Amino acid sequence: MEKRNLITKKTEEVFEDWIVAIKGITFALDNPHRRLILELCKNKSYKVKEIRDFLGSSNKVVLDNLKILEEEGFIKREKKMKEKGRPVYIKSNMSLDNAVRSLKVIVELAEEEYFKSKKSK
């Protein structure tokens, strides 16, 4: 009985981790500005100002969206030391297509693990 409770507890922890990951990814991809930023930055680095001009949004909106994308691992910031004022460049770690594919894989793994845990009970 003790071993079964330990397995159930471990499975619940794994599911909780996956749920947190799925929520973070879906939250990041839920916003049209963030999806545009991902697509824009997938092949080239851009300055924050360039992203702002492309979106036609305020600095605050762009910076808030960049922060969310960075926290979820979708983008990284690069500083170019040779330029005056050292502007920050934004580069996407993955395209929107890859992000959606990653989310599907996580969901499939979670479903598979869930059904395995149901069979073992």
BELURGI-V618503 format. One record per residue. N is the residue number from 1. OMEGA is omega in radians with two decimals (* if undefined). D_FIRST is the distance of its C-alpha to the first C-alpha in Angstrom with 1 decimal. Layout:
n->N omega->OMEGA d_first->D_FIRST
n->N omega->OMEGA d_first->D_FIRST
This chain:
n->1 omega->-3.12 d_first->0.0
n->2 omega->-3.13 d_first->3.8
n->3 omega->3.14 d_first->5.5
n->4 omega->3.11 d_first->5.3
n->5 omega->3.12 d_first->6.4
n->6 omega->3.11 d_first->8.8
n->7 omega->3.12 d_first->10.2
n->8 omega->3.14 d_first->10.7
n->9 omega->-3.13 d_first->12.4
n->10 omega->3.12 d_first->14.5
n->11 omega->3.11 d_first->15.5
n->12 omega->3.13 d_first->16.6
n->13 omega->3.11 d_first->18.6
n->14 omega->3.13 d_first->20.3
n->15 omega->3.12 d_first->21.2
n->16 omega->3.10 d_first->22.6
n->17 omega->3.14 d_first->24.7
n->18 omega->3.13 d_first->26.0
n->19 omega->3.11 d_first->26.9
n->20 omega->3.13 d_first->28.8
n->21 omega->-3.14 d_first->30.6
n->22 omega->3.12 d_first->31.5
n->23 omega->3.13 d_first->32.8
n->24 omega->-3.14 d_first->34.9
n->25 omega->-3.11 d_first->36.4
n->26 omega->3.09 d_first->37.2
n->27 omega->-3.13 d_first->38.7
n->28 omega->-3.09 d_first->40.8
n->29 omega->-3.06 d_first->42.0
n->30 omega->-3.05 d_first->42.6
n->31 omega->-3.12 d_first->45.9
n->32 omega->3.09 d_first->49.0
n->33 omega->-3.13 d_first->50.5
n->34 omega->3.09 d_first->47.5
n->35 omega->3.09 d_first->47.6
n->36 omega->3.11 d_first->51.4
n->37 omega->3.12 d_first->50.9
n->38 omega->-3.13 d_first->48.4
n->39 omega->-3.14 d_first->50.9
n->40 omega->-3.00 d_first->53.8
n->41 omega->-3.06 d_first->52.4
n->42 omega->-3.10 d_first->50.8
n->43 omega->-3.03 d_first->53.9
n->44 omega->3.04 d_first->55.7
n->45 omega->3.12 d_first->55.3
n->46 omega->2.99 d_first->56.8
n->47 omega->3.10 d_first->58.0
n->48 omega->3.14 d_first->56.4
n->49 omega->3.13 d_first->59.9
n->50 omega->3.10 d_first->60.1
n->51 omega->3.12 d_first->56.8
n->52 omega->3.14 d_first->58.1
n->53 omega->3.13 d_first->61.3
n->54 omega->-3.11 d_first->59.7
n->55 omega->-3.06 d_first->57.4
n->56 omega->-3.09 d_first->60.2
n->57 omega->3.11 d_first->57.8
n->58 omega->3.08 d_first->58.1
n->59 omega->-3.10 d_first->56.9
n->60 omega->-3.13 d_first->54.2
n->61 omega->-3.12 d_first->52.7
n->62 omega->-3.12 d_first->52.8
n->63 omega->3.09 d_first->51.3
n->64 omega->-3.14 d_first->48.5
n->65 omega->3.09 d_first->47.6
n->66 omega->3.13 d_first->47.9
n->67 omega->3.14 d_first->45.6
n->68 omega->3.14 d_first->42.9
n->69 omega->3.13 d_first->43.4
n->70 omega->3.13 d_first->43.4
n->71 omega->-3.14 d_first->40.1
n->72 omega->3.05 d_first->38.4
n->73 omega->-3.12 d_first->40.0
n->74 omega->-3.11 d_first->42.5
n->75 omega->3.00 d_first->45.6
n->76 omega->3.11 d_first->46.9
n->77 omega->3.12 d_first->49.9
n->78 omega->3.06 d_first->52.5
n->79 omega->3.08 d_first->55.4
n->80 omega->-3.02 d_first->58.7
n->81 omega->-3.07 d_first->60.5
n->82 omega->-3.07 d_first->63.9
n->83 omega->3.14 d_first->64.6
n->84 omega->3.13 d_first->66.0
n->85 omega->3.11 d_first->63.5
n->86 omega->3.14 d_first->60.6
n->87 omega->3.12 d_first->59.4
n->88 omega->3.07 d_first->55.8
n->89 omega->-3.13 d_first->55.1
n->90 omega->3.11 d_first->52.2
n->91 omega->3.13 d_first->50.7
n->92 omega->3.06 d_first->48.0
n->93 omega->3.13 d_first->45.1
n->94 omega->3.11 d_first->44.4
n->95 omega->3.09 d_first->46.3
n->96 omega->3.11 d_first->45.1
n->97 omega->3.13 d_first->44.5
n->98 omega->3.12 d_first->42.2
n->99 omega->3.13 d_first->40.3
n->100 omega->3.10 d_first->39.7
n->101 omega->3.12 d_first->38.6
n->102 omega->3.12 d_first->36.1
n->103 omega->3.13 d_first->34.7
n->104 omega->3.13 d_first->34.4
n->105 omega->3.13 d_first->32.5
n->106 omega->-3.14 d_first->30.0
n->107 omega->3.13 d_first->29.5
n->108 omega->3.11 d_first->29.1
n->109 omega->3.13 d_first->26.5
n->110 omega->3.12 d_first->24.6
n->111 omega->3.14 d_first->24.8
n->112 omega->-3.14 d_first->23.8
n->113 omega->3.12 d_first->20.7
n->114 omega->-3.11 d_first->19.9
n->115 omega->3.06 d_first->20.4
n->116 omega->-3.11 d_first->18.3
n->117 omega->3.11 d_first->15.3
n->118 omega->-3.14 d_first->16.0
n->119 omega->-3.08 d_first->16.3
n->120 omega->-3.13 d_first->13.0
n->121 omega->* d_first->11.2
